[in-house]
Amino acid sequence: MPPPSDRRPGFSRRAQYGIFTGYVAAIGGVLAGIAFLAIAAYDPGAFGFLRSGASEVVAPAGAAGSATRAASRGFVARIGDYFDAANKNAAMRREVAIARVQQIRMQALADENRRLKALLGVVESGERPVATARLVASTSASTRRFAVLGAGARQGVAVRMPVRSATGLVGRVLEVGPDTSRVLLVTDAENVVPVRRGRDGIAAFSQGRADGRLVLRLINIGINPLKRGDVFVTSGSGGVYPPGIPVAQVESLTPDGAIARIVSDPAASEFVLVDRVFQELPDPGATAPPQSAP
């Protein structure tokens, strides 16, 4: 049988007291809330200690929740990194390859810059050149290597005078005409030039191979100290070429020296300079001046 819908307490004093207490508590709670709202509106800082206490109570729980969220984000990120590792590794390999190419280029530029600085330091001559002219012709099919200079005796050119470009030695004057001269190039097999290594002065001789390269032979035979890229300049020995003019750069080593390429290509030199002979030889036909009697 279902319970009756009438829930009135009837004559039960216990039920009546319970209902009365509930009403009183509800009304008291409403009045207390209104009082708290009035106090908070009048003095907002009155319940600051309560808020601080509540924050202190919930702080450990908040810290634990924050740590949990951070750990979960890190876990998700690690999972994503694991699945994306292949793409990241491929990107890193591409970056490393690009960095290696750039490093090689920078090293090549640094080496070239160092060589150019060395060349510029030794090409400059303190004396004014005798003449500036063009190389108007050269031998291309012969085993000998000559060139025709567009300046001769009328311009002050004489036999044995060295000929150079802005970058290095070209050769020396072999024959002189009124307005042209014949130049024996450094690549000719009959042209032997005393040279030294630019950075430490190791002495050698250069001799042409008639193919655009030179043979460098060391004076002191022993352990070959040469390296690829070494620049050789004129030493001044023999009195024809002034010291310090670039001649060749080492390409490959031999037991007693090296094979080198010329620094100054005559075919690429539009103008050349004719310098004075470094040390003039005494004229054997000249007579000594008479000496005065004591």
DRENVEXPA-17997 format. One line per 3 residues: their letters; for each residue x, y, z of N, C-alpha, C. Coordinates in nm, 3 decimals, padded with zeros to 5 digits. Example, Ala and Ser with C-alpha at 12.3 -4.5 7.8 and 13.67 -1.06 7.14 Angstrom:
as> 01.319 -00.569 00.780 01.230 -00.450 00.780 01.320 -00.330 00.780 | 01.285 -00.225 00.708 01.367 -00.106 00.714 01.290 00.003 00.787
END
This chain:
mpp> 00.086 -00.119 00.000 00.000 00.000 00.000 00.089 00.123 00.000 | 00.068 00.219 -00.093 00.154 00.336 -00.099 00.135 00.427 00.019 | 00.247 00.504 00.057 00.233 00.594 00.171 00.142 00.710 00.138
psd> 00.076 00.764 00.238 -00.015 00.877 00.213 00.063 01.000 00.168 | 00.001 01.081 00.079 00.065 01.202 00.028 00.066 01.314 00.130 | -00.008 01.306 00.230 -00.012 01.411 00.333 00.104 01.391 00.429
rrp> 00.205 01.486 00.425 00.325 01.475 00.507 00.322 01.571 00.626 | 00.211 01.620 00.664 00.202 01.708 00.780 00.243 01.633 00.906 | 00.312 01.701 00.997 00.362 01.629 01.115 00.252 01.581 01.211
gfs> 00.139 01.643 01.193 00.032 01.601 01.285 00.061 01.645 01.427 | 00.044 01.550 01.520 00.066 01.582 01.661 00.206 01.543 01.709 | 00.304 01.513 01.615 00.438 01.474 01.654 00.521 01.599 01.685
rra> 00.559 01.614 01.811 00.638 01.732 01.848 00.778 01.728 01.788 | 00.833 01.611 01.773 00.968 01.600 01.713 00.969 01.651 01.570 | 00.871 01.617 01.493 00.861 01.664 01.356 00.839 01.815 01.352
qyg> 00.754 01.863 01.442 00.729 02.006 01.444 00.857 02.083 01.478 | 00.932 02.035 01.576 01.059 02.102 01.612 01.159 02.099 01.495 | 01.164 01.990 01.420 01.255 01.982 01.305 01.221 02.082 01.197
ift> 01.092 02.094 01.170 01.051 02.190 01.066 01.081 02.332 01.111 | 01.052 02.361 01.237 01.077 02.495 01.289 01.228 02.527 01.284 | 01.310 02.430 01.324 01.456 02.453 01.321 01.504 02.479 01.179
gyv> 01.453 02.410 01.081 01.493 02.432 00.942 01.460 02.571 00.895 | 01.335 02.617 00.932 01.296 02.753 00.893 01.390 02.857 00.957 | 01.417 02.835 01.085 01.504 02.929 01.156 01.644 02.931 01.094
aai> 01.698 02.814 01.063 01.832 02.809 01.003 01.835 02.876 00.867 | 01.731 02.853 00.787 01.726 02.915 00.655 01.720 03.067 00.665 | 01.631 03.115 00.755 01.620 03.260 00.772 01.750 03.318 00.825
ggv> 01.812 03.246 00.922 01.941 03.295 00.976 02.049 03.298 00.870 | 02.051 03.197 00.785 02.150 03.196 00.677 02.131 03.311 00.581 | 02.004 03.340 00.549 01.976 03.453 00.458 02.019 03.583 00.522
lag> 01.986 03.599 00.650 02.025 03.723 00.719 02.177 03.735 00.728 | 02.246 03.623 00.757 02.393 03.628 00.765 02.454 03.662 00.629 | 02.397 03.605 00.524 02.448 03.637 00.390 02.431 03.782 00.356
iaf> 02.309 03.837 00.392 02.287 03.979 00.366 02.385 04.063 00.445 | 02.411 04.021 00.570 02.507 04.097 00.653 02.648 04.091 00.593 | 02.689 03.972 00.549 02.823 03.959 00.488 02.835 04.042 00.361
lai> 02.729 04.045 00.281 02.731 04.124 00.158 02.741 04.273 00.191 | 02.668 04.316 00.293 02.673 04.457 00.332 02.813 04.494 00.381 | 02.871 04.405 00.465 03.006 04.433 00.517 03.107 04.436 00.402
aay> 03.097 04.341 00.307 03.191 04.337 00.194 03.178 04.460 00.106 | 03.051 04.509 00.089 03.031 04.629 00.009 03.086 04.753 00.079 | 03.071 04.756 00.213 03.119 04.872 00.288 03.269 04.870 00.305
dpg> 03.328 04.752 00.333 03.472 04.737 00.356 03.521 04.615 00.278 | 03.569 04.632 00.150 03.611 04.515 00.070 03.724 04.436 00.131 | 03.809 04.496 00.211 03.922 04.424 00.268 03.893 04.356 00.399
afg> 03.765 04.360 00.443 03.733 04.304 00.574 03.753 04.153 00.578 | 03.728 04.085 00.467 03.740 03.939 00.464 03.866 03.894 00.389 | 03.967 03.981 00.384 04.091 03.944 00.317 04.159 03.826 00.383
flr> 04.152 03.819 00.514 04.218 03.707 00.585 04.153 03.575 00.549 | 04.019 03.579 00.525 03.950 03.457 00.486 03.994 03.411 00.347 | 04.005 03.509 00.256 04.050 03.473 00.121 04.192 03.420 00.123
sga> 04.278 03.484 00.202 04.416 03.437 00.213 04.423 03.296 00.269 | 04.342 03.274 00.375 04.341 03.141 00.432 04.292 03.036 00.334 | 04.189 03.074 00.257 04.138 02.979 00.158 04.242 02.950 00.051
sev> 04.315 03.055 00.009 04.420 03.034 -00.092 04.530 02.944 -00.040 | 04.564 02.962 00.090 04.667 02.877 00.148 04.622 02.732 00.154 | 04.492 02.715 00.181 04.441 02.579 00.193 04.441 02.508 00.058
vap> 04.401 02.580 -00.048 04.388 02.516 -00.179 04.518 02.522 -00.259 | 04.624 02.591 -00.208 04.749 02.604 -00.285 04.814 02.469 -00.316 | 04.827 02.378 -00.218 04.888 02.248 -00.253 04.812 02.173 -00.361
aga> 04.680 02.180 -00.353 04.601 02.112 -00.456 04.622 02.177 -00.593 | 04.629 02.311 -00.595 04.654 02.380 -00.721 04.790 02.347 -00.778 | 04.893 02.341 -00.691 05.027 02.306 -00.737 05.031 02.165 -00.795
ags> 04.963 02.074 -00.725 04.959 01.937 -00.776 04.888 01.930 -00.911 | 04.780 02.006 -00.925 04.710 02.008 -01.053 04.794 02.068 -01.163 | 04.867 02.176 -01.130 04.955 02.237 -01.231 05.065 02.142 -01.275
atr> 05.126 02.072 -01.177 05.230 01.976 -01.212 05.175 01.864 -01.299 | 05.052 01.823 -01.266 04.990 01.716 -01.347 04.965 01.762 -01.489 | 04.917 01.886 -01.502 04.893 01.938 -01.638 05.023 01.951 -01.716
aas> 05.129 02.001 -01.650 05.258 02.014 -01.718 05.313 01.878 -01.760 | 05.300 01.781 -01.670 05.348 01.647 -01.704 05.271 01.587 -01.820 | 05.140 01.610 -01.819 05.059 01.555 -01.928 05.095 01.622 -02.060
rgf> 05.116 01.756 -02.057 05.157 01.826 -02.180 05.292 01.775 -02.228 | 05.389 01.756 -02.133 05.519 01.704 -02.172 05.510 01.564 -02.230 | 05.423 01.482 -02.173 05.405 01.346 -02.224 05.348 01.348 -02.365
var> 05.249 01.434 -02.386 05.191 01.445 -02.520 05.293 01.499 -02.618 | 05.375 01.598 -02.573 05.477 01.652 -02.661 05.581 01.546 -02.696 | 05.620 01.463 -02.598 05.717 01.358 -02.627 05.662 01.256 -02.726
igd> 05.536 01.228 -02.713 05.475 01.136 -02.809 05.477 01.196 -02.949 | 05.443 01.326 -02.958 05.448 01.392 -03.087 05.590 01.398 -03.144 | 05.689 01.425 -03.056 05.828 01.426 -03.102 05.872 01.289 -03.151
yfd> 05.823 01.185 -03.086 05.860 01.049 -03.129 05.811 01.021 -03.270 | 05.687 01.058 -03.297 05.633 01.032 -03.430 05.688 01.130 -03.534 | 05.739 01.247 -03.489 05.792 01.348 -03.582 05.944 01.344 -03.588
aan> 06.006 01.244 -03.524 06.153 01.238 -03.518 06.214 01.224 -03.656 | 06.153 01.147 -03.744 06.210 01.126 -03.877 06.217 01.257 -03.954 | 06.110 01.336 -03.949 06.111 01.464 -04.020 06.214 01.560 -03.961
kna> 06.223 01.561 -03.827 06.321 01.650 -03.764 06.464 01.607 -03.795 | 06.489 01.477 -03.796 06.624 01.429 -03.830 06.659 01.464 -03.974 | 06.564 01.451 -04.065 06.590 01.486 -04.205 06.620 01.635 -04.218
amr> 06.543 01.719 -04.145 06.569 01.863 -04.150 06.706 01.896 -04.093 | 06.744 01.830 -03.984 06.876 01.855 -03.925 06.988 01.810 -04.017 | 06.968 01.698 -04.087 07.071 01.654 -04.182 07.086 01.753 -04.296
rev> 06.974 01.809 -04.343 06.983 01.911 -04.448 07.058 02.034 -04.398 | 07.029 02.076 -04.275 07.097 02.193 -04.220 07.247 02.166 -04.205 | 07.283 02.045 -04.160 07.425 02.012 -04.145 07.495 02.011 -04.281
aia> 07.428 01.958 -04.383 07.488 01.956 -04.517 07.509 02.097 -04.569 | 07.410 02.184 -04.548 07.424 02.323 -04.592 07.536 02.391 -04.515 | 07.545 02.365 -04.385 07.652 02.426 -04.304 07.790 02.379 -04.350
rvq> 07.802 02.250 -04.388 07.931 02.201 -04.436 07.971 02.269 -04.566 | 07.875 02.285 -04.658 07.904 02.353 -04.784 07.947 02.497 -04.759 | 07.877 02.564 -04.670 07.914 02.702 -04.638 08.051 02.708 -04.572
qir> 08.083 02.610 -04.488 08.215 02.608 -04.425 08.325 02.591 -04.529 | 08.302 02.501 -04.627 08.401 02.481 -04.732 08.418 02.608 -04.814 | 08.306 02.673 -04.846 08.315 02.797 -04.923 08.390 02.905 -04.846
mqa> 08.360 02.917 -04.717 08.429 03.016 -04.636 08.578 02.987 -04.626 | 08.614 02.858 -04.614 08.755 02.822 -04.608 08.824 02.854 -04.740 | 08.755 02.826 -04.852 08.813 02.857 -04.983 08.830 03.008 -05.000
lad> 08.731 03.084 -04.956 08.743 03.230 -04.966 08.854 03.282 -04.877 | 08.868 03.225 -04.758 08.976 03.268 -04.669 09.113 03.237 -04.729 | 09.128 03.116 -04.788 09.255 03.082 -04.852 09.284 03.174 -04.971
enr> 09.181 03.199 -05.052 09.201 03.287 -05.167 09.235 03.428 -05.122 | 09.167 03.475 -05.019 09.196 03.609 -04.968 09.338 03.619 -04.916 | 09.384 03.513 -04.846 09.520 03.513 -04.795 09.622 03.515 -04.909
rlk> 09.595 03.434 -05.014 09.687 03.433 -05.128 09.689 03.567 -05.201 | 09.569 03.627 -05.218 09.564 03.757 -05.287 09.637 03.864 -05.207 | 09.622 03.860 -05.075 09.695 03.956 -04.993 09.845 03.937 -05.008
all> 09.888 03.810 -05.011 10.031 03.783 -05.029 10.079 03.832 -05.166 | 09.996 03.810 -05.268 10.036 03.854 -05.402 10.043 04.006 -05.409 | 09.942 04.072 -05.354 09.943 04.219 -05.358 10.061 04.275 -05.282
gvv> 10.102 04.205 -05.180 10.214 04.255 -05.101 10.346 04.243 -05.173 | 10.360 04.148 -05.266 10.489 04.129 -05.331 10.492 04.181 -05.473 | 10.375 04.209 -05.533 10.377 04.258 -05.671 10.422 04.403 -05.680
esg> 10.386 04.482 -05.581 10.419 04.624 -05.587 10.570 04.645 -05.592 | 10.611 04.729 -05.682 10.753 04.759 -05.698 10.778 04.905 -05.662 | 10.893 04.929 -05.603 10.923 05.065 -05.563 10.967 05.153 -05.678
erp> 11.021 05.096 -05.786 11.068 05.174 -05.898 10.960 05.188 -06.004 | 10.968 05.297 -06.076 10.873 05.322 -06.184 10.909 05.236 -06.303 | 10.812 05.169 -06.369 10.845 05.084 -06.482 10.897 05.164 -06.599
vat> 10.978 05.096 -06.685 11.033 05.160 -06.804 10.924 05.189 -06.905 | 10.835 05.093 -06.926 10.729 05.109 -07.026 10.609 05.023 -06.987 | 10.495 05.066 -07.040 10.371 04.989 -07.027 10.318 04.965 -07.168
arl> 10.296 04.838 -07.202 10.257 04.806 -07.339 10.171 04.681 -07.340 | 10.123 04.647 -07.460 10.043 04.527 -07.480 10.130 04.414 -07.532 | 10.088 04.292 -07.500 10.144 04.175 -07.567 10.060 04.153 -07.693
vas> 10.117 04.189 -07.809 10.039 04.190 -07.933 10.034 04.054 -08.000 | 10.122 03.961 -07.966 10.122 03.830 -08.029 10.201 03.734 -07.942 | 10.178 03.603 -07.965 10.251 03.501 -07.892 10.249 03.373 -07.972
tsa> 10.345 03.285 -07.944 10.350 03.156 -08.012 10.253 03.061 -07.944 | 10.173 02.992 -08.025 10.074 02.900 -07.970 10.097 02.756 -08.010 | 10.163 02.733 -08.128 10.184 02.597 -08.176 10.326 02.549 -08.157
str> 10.419 02.639 -08.139 10.559 02.603 -08.126 10.588 02.546 -07.989 | 10.696 02.466 -07.980 10.739 02.416 -07.851 10.808 02.524 -07.769 | 10.848 02.632 -07.835 10.904 02.746 -07.764 10.792 02.843 -07.729
rfa> 10.817 02.924 -07.626 10.715 03.017 -07.579 10.771 03.159 -07.581 | 10.727 03.233 -07.686 10.765 03.372 -07.701 10.640 03.458 -07.711 | 10.659 03.586 -07.690 10.551 03.684 -07.709 10.611 03.811 -07.767
vlg> 10.528 03.885 -07.838 10.571 04.011 -07.899 10.513 04.125 -07.818 | 10.602 04.213 -07.773 10.563 04.327 -07.690 10.553 04.451 -07.778 | 10.449 04.530 -07.758 10.429 04.651 -07.837 10.509 04.769 -07.788
aga> 10.633 04.750 -07.754 10.724 04.858 -07.714 10.866 04.812 -07.744 | 10.952 04.906 -07.781 11.089 04.871 -07.818 11.190 04.972 -07.767 | 11.297 04.985 -07.844 11.408 05.072 -07.802 11.365 05.217 -07.788
rqg> 11.273 05.260 -07.873 11.228 05.400 -07.863 11.154 05.427 -07.733 | 11.099 05.327 -07.674 11.030 05.343 -07.545 11.120 05.311 -07.426 | 11.248 05.283 -07.452 11.343 05.259 -07.344 11.360 05.113 -07.308
vav> 11.301 05.021 -07.385 11.312 04.879 -07.357 11.449 04.828 -07.401 | 11.509 04.743 -07.320 11.640 04.686 -07.351 11.638 04.536 -07.322 | 11.737 04.466 -07.375 11.748 04.322 -07.355 11.768 04.292 -07.206
rmp> 11.711 04.179 -07.162 11.719 04.127 -07.026 11.620 04.193 -06.929 | 11.549 04.293 -06.973 11.455 04.357 -06.882 11.339 04.263 -06.850 | 11.303 04.251 -06.723 11.189 04.164 -06.687 11.056 04.226 -06.727
vrs> 10.964 04.140 -06.764 10.829 04.181 -06.804 10.731 04.115 -06.707 | 10.640 04.193 -06.653 10.543 04.141 -06.557 10.408 04.205 -06.580 | 10.306 04.138 -06.529 10.171 04.193 -06.530 10.138 04.241 -06.389
atg> 10.013 04.277 -06.368 09.973 04.324 -06.235 09.971 04.212 -06.132 | 09.976 04.087 -06.178 09.967 03.975 -06.085 10.096 03.895 -06.072 | 10.186 03.903 -06.168 10.306 03.823 -06.158 10.397 03.834 -06.278
lvg> 10.502 03.753 -06.277 10.605 03.757 -06.380 10.556 03.694 -06.510 | 10.589 03.760 -06.623 10.553 03.711 -06.756 10.675 03.653 -06.827 | 10.789 03.721 -06.816 10.911 03.673 -06.882 11.017 03.782 -06.881
rvl> 11.107 03.774 -06.979 11.211 03.878 -06.993 11.232 03.907 -07.140 | 11.282 04.028 -07.167 11.304 04.073 -07.305 11.423 03.998 -07.363 | 11.402 03.939 -07.480 11.507 03.862 -07.547 11.568 03.939 -07.663
evg> 11.486 04.006 -07.742 11.533 04.086 -07.855 11.456 04.216 -07.857 | 11.520 04.322 -07.906 11.458 04.455 -07.907 11.465 04.513 -08.046 | 11.349 04.565 -08.092 11.342 04.640 -08.216 11.308 04.784 -08.186
pdt> 11.288 04.864 -08.291 11.257 05.006 -08.267 11.129 05.025 -08.185 | 11.021 04.952 -08.221 10.893 04.972 -08.153 10.831 04.841 -08.103 | 10.901 04.733 -08.119 10.854 04.604 -08.067 10.970 04.530 -08.004
srv> 10.933 04.433 -07.921 11.035 04.350 -07.856 10.985 04.207 -07.850 | 11.080 04.117 -07.843 11.048 03.975 -07.830 11.073 03.934 -07.686 | 10.972 03.870 -07.626 10.976 03.834 -07.484 10.984 03.683 -07.472
llv> 11.079 03.634 -07.392 11.089 03.492 -07.359 11.004 03.468 -07.236 | 10.895 03.393 -07.253 10.800 03.371 -07.144 10.857 03.274 -07.040 | 10.805 03.283 -06.920 10.853 03.196 -06.811 10.816 03.050 -06.836
tda> 10.719 03.026 -06.924 10.678 02.888 -06.953 10.767 02.822 -07.058 | 10.864 02.896 -07.114 10.955 02.837 -07.212 11.055 02.746 -07.141 | 11.091 02.637 -07.209 11.182 02.539 -07.148 11.322 02.594 -07.127
env> 11.358 02.700 -07.199 11.492 02.757 -07.185 11.500 02.869 -07.082 | 11.387 02.901 -07.023 11.384 03.011 -06.927 11.388 02.953 -06.785 | 11.498 02.977 -06.717 11.518 02.932 -06.579 11.518 03.055 -06.489
vpv> 11.431 03.055 -06.390 11.414 03.171 -06.303 11.444 03.130 -06.159 | 11.536 03.198 -06.090 11.557 03.172 -05.947 11.435 03.220 -05.866 | 11.380 03.132 -05.784 11.260 03.167 -05.707 11.279 03.121 -05.561
rrg> 11.187 03.163 -05.480 11.181 03.121 -05.339 11.036 03.116 -05.296 | 11.009 03.031 -05.196 10.873 03.024 -05.145 10.841 03.151 -05.068 | 10.725 03.206 -05.093 10.692 03.337 -05.040 10.688 03.345 -04.889
rdg> 10.645 03.238 -04.820 10.623 03.250 -04.676 10.746 03.219 -04.592 | 10.845 03.147 -04.648 10.962 03.116 -04.565 11.095 03.122 -04.641 | 11.093 03.152 -04.773 11.217 03.173 -04.846 11.289 03.049 -04.893
iaa> 11.224 02.931 -04.898 11.290 02.811 -04.950 11.327 02.835 -05.097 | 11.455 02.816 -05.130 11.506 02.850 -05.263 11.482 02.736 -05.361 | 11.457 02.774 -05.487 11.435 02.676 -05.593 11.458 02.745 -05.727
fsq> 11.450 02.667 -05.834 11.455 02.718 -05.970 11.327 02.676 -06.041 | 11.271 02.768 -06.120 11.156 02.734 -06.202 11.199 02.723 -06.348 | 11.145 02.624 -06.416 11.175 02.603 -06.558 11.046 02.570 -06.630
gra> 11.025 02.631 -06.747 10.903 02.609 -06.822 10.892 02.469 -06.877 | 10.768 02.425 -06.898 10.741 02.296 -06.958 10.677 02.309 -07.095 | 10.663 02.433 -07.143 10.603 02.462 -07.273 10.457 02.417 -07.282
dgr> 10.392 02.398 -07.168 10.251 02.361 -07.169 10.169 02.446 -07.073 | 10.223 02.562 -07.037 10.154 02.650 -06.944 10.186 02.625 -06.799 | 10.272 02.527 -06.769 10.310 02.497 -06.632 10.461 02.509 -06.617
lvl> 10.503 02.504 -06.491 10.644 02.517 -06.458 10.687 02.397 -06.374 | 10.816 02.366 -06.383 10.877 02.268 -06.295 10.957 02.344 -06.190 | 10.930 02.316 -06.065 11.005 02.376 -05.955 11.101 02.273 -05.899
rli> 11.229 02.307 -05.900 11.332 02.217 -05.847 11.400 02.283 -05.729 | 11.398 02.213 -05.616 11.458 02.266 -05.495 11.609 02.262 -05.504 | 11.673 02.360 -05.443 11.820 02.363 -05.439 11.871 02.262 -05.337
nig> 11.809 02.257 -05.222 11.849 02.162 -05.118 11.766 02.035 -05.134 | 11.829 01.928 -05.176 11.760 01.802 -05.197 11.747 01.729 -05.064 | 11.631 01.678 -05.038 11.604 01.605 -04.913 11.456 01.582 -04.902
inp> 11.403 01.598 -04.781 11.259 01.586 -04.762 11.190 01.705 -04.828 | 11.094 01.675 -04.913 11.024 01.780 -04.986 10.928 01.853 -04.891 | 10.954 01.982 -04.861 10.868 02.053 -04.766 10.753 02.127 -04.833
lkr> 10.741 02.116 -04.966 10.640 02.195 -05.037 10.500 02.138 -05.014 | 10.403 02.225 -05.031 10.263 02.189 -05.017 10.184 02.251 -05.131 | 10.072 02.189 -05.161 09.985 02.245 -05.264 09.936 02.383 -05.222
gdv> 09.938 02.477 -05.316 09.897 02.613 -05.287 10.011 02.706 -05.252 | 10.134 02.654 -05.232 10.248 02.741 -05.202 10.274 02.835 -05.319 | 10.299 02.960 -05.288 10.329 03.062 -05.389 10.479 03.087 -05.392
fvt> 10.537 03.085 -05.512 10.679 03.113 -05.529 10.695 03.247 -05.599 | 10.794 03.322 -05.552 10.824 03.454 -05.606 10.970 03.458 -05.647 | 11.003 03.559 -05.725 11.143 03.574 -05.766 11.230 03.603 -05.644
sgs> 11.349 03.546 -05.644 11.439 03.562 -05.530 11.537 03.678 -05.546 | 11.556 03.725 -05.669 11.654 03.832 -05.695 11.791 03.779 -05.730 | 11.813 03.648 -05.715 11.942 03.589 -05.752 11.960 03.597 -05.904
ggv> 12.084 03.619 -05.946 12.113 03.632 -06.088 12.109 03.774 -06.137 | 12.041 03.864 -06.065 12.044 04.005 -06.098 11.949 04.049 -06.206 | 11.867 03.959 -06.264 11.776 04.000 -06.371 11.641 04.042 -06.314
ypp> 11.581 03.958 -06.237 11.446 03.985 -06.187 11.452 04.043 -06.046 | 11.378 04.151 -06.021 11.371 04.202 -05.884 11.307 04.100 -05.792 | 11.344 04.096 -05.667 11.284 03.999 -05.575 11.139 04.034 -05.544
gip> 11.062 03.929 -05.519 10.926 03.950 -05.472 10.818 03.949 -05.578 | 10.849 03.917 -05.704 10.745 03.911 -05.808 10.688 03.770 -05.810 | 10.557 03.753 -05.796 10.499 03.618 -05.798 10.524 03.549 -05.932
vaq> 10.555 03.420 -05.924 10.586 03.342 -06.044 10.489 03.226 -06.061 | 10.472 03.144 -05.958 10.394 03.021 -05.975 10.331 02.980 -05.843 | 10.233 02.889 -05.855 10.166 02.831 -05.739 10.165 02.680 -05.755
ves> 10.203 02.611 -05.650 10.222 02.465 -05.656 10.087 02.395 -05.678 | 10.088 02.300 -05.773 09.970 02.217 -05.800 09.989 02.073 -05.752 | 10.106 02.016 -05.778 10.134 01.878 -05.736 10.282 01.867 -05.703
ltp> 10.317 01.767 -05.623 10.453 01.750 -05.575 10.527 01.646 -05.658 | 10.659 01.664 -05.664 10.750 01.568 -05.727 10.857 01.532 -05.625 | 10.939 01.430 -05.649 11.041 01.393 -05.550 11.137 01.506 -05.516
dga> 11.171 01.592 -05.613 11.268 01.699 -05.586 11.208 01.837 -05.599 | 11.076 01.849 -05.600 11.015 01.981 -05.614 10.865 01.971 -05.635 | 10.819 02.036 -05.742 10.675 02.039 -05.766 10.647 02.082 -05.909
iar> 10.524 02.055 -05.949 10.470 02.109 -06.074 10.377 02.223 -06.034 | 10.395 02.338 -06.100 10.320 02.457 -06.060 10.258 02.523 -06.182 | 10.153 02.596 -06.157 10.092 02.676 -06.263 10.139 02.820 -06.248
ivs> 10.148 02.889 -06.360 10.194 03.027 -06.356 10.087 03.115 -06.293 | 10.132 03.214 -06.219 10.039 03.306 -06.155 09.983 03.405 -06.255 | 10.066 03.452 -06.349 10.024 03.551 -06.448 10.016 03.485 -06.585
dpa> 09.896 03.468 -06.635 09.875 03.410 -06.767 09.892 03.519 -06.873 | 09.988 03.507 -06.966 10.005 03.611 -07.068 09.882 03.632 -07.153 | 09.808 03.525 -07.180 09.688 03.539 -07.263 09.579 03.620 -07.194
ase> 09.582 03.624 -07.060 09.481 03.700 -06.986 09.529 03.837 -06.944 | 09.651 03.874 -06.981 09.708 04.003 -06.942 09.695 04.101 -07.057 | 09.612 04.203 -07.039 09.594 04.301 -07.146 09.715 04.394 -07.157
fvl> 09.766 04.442 -07.045 09.884 04.527 -07.044 09.989 04.463 -06.953 | 10.114 04.486 -06.987 10.225 04.439 -06.905 10.319 04.555 -06.879 | 10.402 04.536 -06.778 10.500 04.637 -06.740 10.641 04.585 -06.768
vdr> 10.726 04.674 -06.814 10.867 04.642 -06.836 10.948 04.712 -06.729 | 11.017 04.633 -06.645 11.097 04.690 -06.537 11.244 04.693 -06.576 | 11.319 04.769 -06.502 11.463 04.772 -06.521 11.526 04.644 -06.466
vfq> 11.639 04.609 -06.521 11.713 04.494 -06.470 11.751 04.522 -06.326 | 11.733 04.421 -06.241 11.755 04.441 -06.098 11.899 04.482 -06.068 | 11.996 04.412 -06.126 12.138 04.444 -06.107 12.206 04.440 -06.244
elp> 12.251 04.553 -06.291 12.319 04.560 -06.419 12.456 04.493 -06.411 | 12.488 04.412 -06.512 12.620 04.350 -06.517 12.722 04.452 -06.565 | 12.842 04.446 -06.513 12.946 04.539 -06.562 12.981 04.510 -06.707
dpg> 13.006 04.616 -06.783 13.043 04.602 -06.924 13.188 04.557 -06.934 | 13.211 04.435 -06.988 13.350 04.387 -06.994 13.439 04.473 -07.085 | 13.379 04.546 -07.180 13.460 04.629 -07.270 13.492 04.764 -07.216
ata> 13.435 04.798 -07.105 13.463 04.931 -07.049 13.600 04.933 -06.985 | 13.669 05.042 -07.002 13.804 05.059 -06.944 13.795 05.128 -06.811 | 13.885 05.093 -06.724 13.886 05.153 -06.592 13.934 05.297 -06.602
ppq> 13.878 05.387 -06.524 13.922 05.526 -06.528 14.065 05.540 -06.480 | 14.140 05.631 -06.541 14.280 05.646 -06.499 14.291 05.695 -06.357 | 14.390 05.644 -06.291 14.412 05.682 -06.152 14.512 05.798 -06.147
sap> 14.489 05.888 -06.061 14.578 06.003 -06.046 14.705 05.961 -05.974 | 14.811 06.023 -06.012 14.940 05.993 -05.948 14.941 06.045 -05.807 | 15.002 05.973 -05.719 15.011 06.019 -05.582 15.091 06.147 -05.569
END
